[in-house]
């Protein structure tokens, strides 16, 4: 992620991000995923997301499978374009997380996130969805610049790119299930 100072202030304000000091820019690309070489996985997290009804807010519980401390956070995201979004996040204590989880309603999504390290050092992750979305796997890569995003050559297990397909965003998957093309 990079600083919001490189984003047009008027565009950010139109999306409700009025103060760039508290905003990060997230650039990513996503693909439907084929079998992943397991030797590339270096950690796995169990993730439960609550997409708060009627908002751009997400409450995330991320717990490492190795038993380490959880990452509990409340985030707001808005897309500037298909691969670039603004995000602001508050990290929560367990008690704060439980209060919000009990008080908020919305659509839920569960997945395992496998963090990968490619031979060239590029970080990627594979989301292996659970529940009604079982069988769907998406691989994503995050980038520090628009140039790195545009120039990235995905590995062979990254099949069809779905970066521009809103049907493969977390909020849409949680609310509507698999897109009509049924991939997964």
N, C-alpha and C positions, 0 to 999 in steps of 0.2 A: 504494500500500500504506500501511497505517496501523499504529499500535502495537497490540500485544496487550494493553495495559493495559485496553482497553475490553471484553475478552473475559472471560467467566466463568472464573476460575482453575481451578475443579473440572472444567469441561468440557475445558479445555486439558490438564490433568493426565491426564484419562482417555484422551486421545489421545496421551499420551507427551511432551507439551510441558510440562516441569516448571518451567522458569524463563522467565518472560515477557520478560526482558531480551534474549533471543536469538531472539525470534519476531516475525514480521510478520503482519499480517492482509491477505489478498488477497481483494478482492471483485470478481467479474467476472460478466458475462453473455455467452453464446455463441449464435450463430445460424448456420444453414446460409447460405451466401453465394451471391448471384447475381453477375453481372458487376460488377466494381469499377471506378469511373472511375479510370484510371491516373494522372490528374493529381493525385490525392489522395495517391499514394505518395511518401514522401520518403526512405525507406531500405528495403533488403531484406537479410535475414540468412538464410544457410543454416544450418539447425539439425538436429542429430542428437542424439536422446535415447536413453538406455539406461535402461529401467525395471528396476531390480534385482529379480531373482526373489525372491519371498517377503517383500518389504518395501514400504515407502512411499517408497523412495529413488529419485532420478533423477539420472543423470549427464548433463549437457548440454554439448554443444559448439555454440557459436553463433559463426559467422564472417560478418562483413559482406561483402557482395558487392563493396563498393568497395575492399576490400583492407585495411581498418583492422585494429586488433588484435582478436583473438578474446575472447569471454567464455566462460570454462570454469568450470563450477560443479557442485557436488554439493549437492542439495537434498532436504529431507524435507518432504512435504506431508500434511495430513490435513484432511478436510472437516468443518466445523461444521454446514453445511447445503449445499444445492445451489449456492449462489452465494458462500459464504464459507468460506475455508480458512485454516489456519495454515500458515506456511512458515518454514523456517530454511534458510539457504544458506551454503556455504563457497565462496569464490572460489579457484580453483586456478591454479598455474603450469602451463605446458605439460608439464613433466616429471611433476608430480603427477597431472595429468589422464591422461597415458599409462600410468602405473602402475595407476591405478584402472580405466581402460578395458580393460587387458589382464587384470586379475584378476577382474573382475566379470562375471557372466552375467545375462541377462534378455532382455527383449523390446525390439527397436529400432524406432525411428520416425524418418523423415526428412521434412523439410518446408522450404518457404521461408516466412519470415515477412515480410510487407510491412507496414511501419508507415505509418499513414495520418494525415493531419491533415484533419479535417472543417472546413467553412467556419465553424462556430461555435467552432472551436478544440479540440473534443473529440478526445482521442487514441484511436485504435482500431488494431487490427491484423487482418490477414487471413492465416490459415495455409493455404498451398497444399501439400497433402500429395503426397509422392513415392512411388515404388515401388508396392506392392500397393494403396495408398490413393490413387493418382493419380486426379484428377478431383474429389476431396473438397476443398471449401474451407469453412473456418469463419471467421467474423468474431467478434472478441471485443472487449469494452470493459471496462476496469478503472475502479474508483470508489474515492474516498477515504472515502465514508460510505455507510451503509445507505440514507439518504435520497436521495443522488445515484443510487444503483443503482436504486431503486424508481421514481424520476421520469424516468429516461432514455427518450427517444424515439429508437429506432433509425432509421438512414437506410434508404432504400428498398431498397438492395442486401442488407440484413440480412433474410433471408426468414423461415424458421420458427425460433423460439427453441428451443434444445436445452440450455439451462442445466441443467435438472433431469434430463436423460437421461444416465445414467452411460455409455451406449454411445458417447457423443461425447467422453469424456475421453481424454487422451493415453494413459494406461496401458491403458485398455480397448481403444482402437483398435490399439495396438501388439500386444497379446496376442491379440485376437480379430478384427481387421479391421473392416470396415463393419458397423454395426448391421443387423439384419434388414430394416428398412424400405428399405435399399439407397440412401438418398439420397446424392448426391455426384456 
